[in-house]
Amino acid sequence: MTSLVERKPVHGNKDETLQEARPAQLNGFNLPHDVTNSSSQPQFESHPPSPSVPPPDPGLPREQWGGKYEFLLSCIGYCVGLGNVWRFPYLCYRNGGGVFLIPYFIMLLFTGVPLFLMELSLGQYGAAGPITVWKCCPLLKGIGIGMLCVSILVCLYYNVIIAWTFFYLGSSFQSPLPWSCDAPANAYLCGNNTIGNNVSDKPLQSPSEVFWNERVLGVVNSEGLQDPGPVRWPLALCLLAAWIVIFLCMLKGIRSSGKVVYVTATFPYFVLIVLIIRGATLEGSLQGVKFYLTPDWGRLASAQVWNDAASQIFYSLGIGVGGLLSMASYNKFDNNVIRDCLVITIGNCSTSFFAGFAIFSILGHMAWKKGVPVGEVADTGPGLAFVAYPEALALLPGSVFWSILFFLMLFMLGIDTLFGNMEGITTAVLDEFPQLRSNMKLKSLFLGLLCFGFYLMGLLLITDGGIYWFTLIDSYATSFGLIIIALFMCIGISFFYGVNQFCQDILDMICHCPPWCGKVLLYFKACWVCCTPFLLLFILTYIFIEMYNTSLRYGDYLYPRWGKALGICMGATCCLQIPIWAIVAICKETGTLKDRFKKSIQPLNSWRVNNVNSNAGGAERGVQERVGPPFTVNLTDTDTVNLTEMDFNALTWEQGTEA
């Protein structure tokens, strides 16, 4: 940092006699002669603290990834989740087949990649979690709190999916599969199209639907949100096992989870390749692929297509939840964040596209075998992963093997995404309470209590009526609240922190910046200032219109008004953190309202200390934001010094030394 000390030149001994009569001044006050006596004090110099007097270090140094591949695999595993397998293929065929790729990649370029880079860069430069990182602009601390709220809601219901996967995985070791027509219990379901003694003469459900609704969910025993019923204890044990796995994998932070991702992030790709090869050999697979990619150019004029593309990009990349920001905070300061951003986003979207071939080739075979159109067997969400696709796998030779492989892949996809969400929560708390980071016992206790708390709250979602609560949280936890958080993050960094300063921060991190990096940043700057906020507003407007005009349903069940209101309150709780904490930040400052606002958008002194500490191995994590006495300024009688509080930065002043 540069010193604000101004020195007047001294010209010869003749002037010294004259100037001795004038006392030195500090901020307009006269200094005593003994302070200005140069012989009694060493001269002032602006340099970092002496190594012989280290700053206090109350905690352990901040961890860093063991290698660049750990970070890349962790981010890819976090982004490539269940939505890539069960949501993208469905959206693709519903919105015009191959035509859907046009709005999809446009939204990727103008919304997904810019926001992804912003979150990675913010975390890496600040070397802090989603709350502490907003030292760069204290007014926006509520964004970090909002991210934490979203992460809590996502973790609450996401591990329930892993519990379902555990249940199916255990059931897959039975031969024949319990949801196949070969199982004796399903003979009556596969023999006729209707139930003879049913007066309503309704079409029979498939064995996979019966297994899902009765054996797994028990939803047939519940009437709705108001009737959750008892806990399904087989699922409760699966949920407990899922949280134990999460706890063990995250016990040592990124040192343990960073090693686990070498398996969990790569295994799904192996399974997808195997499924694509197997699907290509099946009769009717080309019919399914054709259904997946056949273009309908008229769909480009539909606003729903563009909204679906933007929503899929937004949710599949995991933007605005805090996981990306937290994982990037453990990077080395000089990591090439632009390169990582491009690799991860392109890899994620390519995975979504190729997963469609694995899904629809086998669904095409199922449609061919049943003699029905592919559209009748296609589904989205849990309906695809736990009903349609398992039924298709049951038709294959060696169905037990393929079922085990598929649900093992779902488990790996889910566990990686949950790693990122949990990392966002734990990093935020550990940064706010660094004493937990330095004490392994306290840290383990905190993680254990966190996982156990999530387990207890998740029991509601595995009751007979738990699927109704699951759908409610899933529909609103990552809805408008998440879009608002991302919008304020983009606007806050671009206009409050300063888009030019942010771009310079990125260049500072990339020490040996290739020429293309600087040019690419011009594109990102335009997106952050103009394109991305506009597209986020478009998505937000469409979500509000759709929320007003459509009712929330699960199957034939129509959610009551109070249920929908409860869901809206969940989303509103997340985004309301922004104005609440902005008011708190303004109230903490002094002066007029305008002065308070200006102070609250200026970075704290410790903001730029973080990157130095991260680069130096965390030696100064405990440095105070502003350092009080003792400090020494040594002046001659002729010096005038004008100091502001910014001069009292922890990296500027040296500890006082004795004369």
TAVENMO-V653773 format. One record per helix or strand of 3 or more residues. SS is the DSSP state (helix for helix, strand for strand). FROM is the first residue (numbers start at 1). TO is the last residue. If there is no record, write none. Layout:
SS,FROM,TO
SS,FROM,TO
This chain:
helix,12,19
helix,33,36
helix,68,79
helix,82,86
helix,88,94
helix,97,126
helix,132,136
helix,138,171
helix,184,191
helix,207,217
helix,219,221
helix,233,250
helix,254,280
helix,285,293
helix,297,301
helix,303,316
helix,323,328
helix,337,370
helix,374,377
helix,382,394
helix,399,432
helix,434,438
helix,440,462
helix,466,477
helix,480,509
helix,515,549
helix,561,588
helix,593,600
helix,607,615
helix,645,648
